[in-house]
Amino acid sequence: MTATAPVVAAAAPKMDPLHHFHVTKYLDFDYLGIDVAISNSVLWMWIAAGLVLLFFHLAFKNPRIVPGRLQSLGEAGYLFIRGIVDDIVGEKGRPFFPYIFTLFFFILFCNLAGLIPGSFTVTSQLIVTATFSLMIVGFSFVYGFYMHGTHYFKFFVPSGVPVLLMPLMIPIEIISFLARPVSLAVRLFANMTAGHTMLAVMFLYVVTLPWWGAWLPFGFTVIFTGVEIFIGFIQAYIFTILTCVYINDSIHMH
Amino acid sequence: MDATAAALIGMGLAALGFAGSGVGLGVLFGKAIEAIARQPAAEAQLAKYIWIGMAFVEAVALYGLVVAFIIMGKA
């Protein structure tokens, strides 16, 4: 995203609905020419990771056979992700469970932490989600070759298709494989950005309208914040499901 | 027409993508309700696929939003 939104800012009275997506540097660091500054994005990534650690630390600090409230929640999260991995990948997916578990909870806490007023939504930066998705798809590609050797190229040859159609089908399969990281990244990024922009626009109405009109958009923001919590969860879930599907593709092929 | 006006029109046109997503959501939930009405016992199982499908359908509309953002960057 560009820093300024001249088109939108011109219409709205000096309020920019995309303002809360700006990355501001707190501490400038430069490591061998690579920009590793501590920005608000980095800070909130740390906070989200810290919250995940704190949550599971508190949940399993003194585990009991009959779990308490927090431990039940932690166990439910654990079983939820294990259910997804077992359903989609099966027994061979167990080695990837820790990674998928971490991925789900990190994205979930990033999404939810972004809803705190004044915070920064880490997952609303395309570069963050693109890093996740390229890592996942790149890994599944490499792992496919590790598992199947050159047989993995058969992945791009759909079965049960006449040979005559092959010159058409193989490029389609390759393109659909290359579209995976793009769609995975853009889905999460766009969902987070769209929801938060919508909230910002509605709050703009709350501020600019007189009091007798402001309750309508204000009520909408209250409801929509609830929807946003739900969307944050659903998007983390989808991201996890698709990660499992891609890993499953490289283990079991079609 | 100057470039800014054209960009604004383009951003508006990018919002047309929402129409497709709207049709998709209508079909998705319509069929889902139909399916649950036929087989109420399957509701819990269907709900999982409904939410996954919803996220996919919604994502299509949001690609339109991304296009609008790209145009905004150029304007």
Interface residues (C-beta under 8 A of the other chain):
Chain A: M1 T2 A5 P6 V7 V8 S183 V186 R187 F189 A190 N191 T193 A194 I234 Q235 Y237 I238 I241
Chain B: T4 A7 L8 M11 W51 I52 M54 A55 F56 E58 A59 L62 Y63 L65 V66 F69 M72 G73 A75
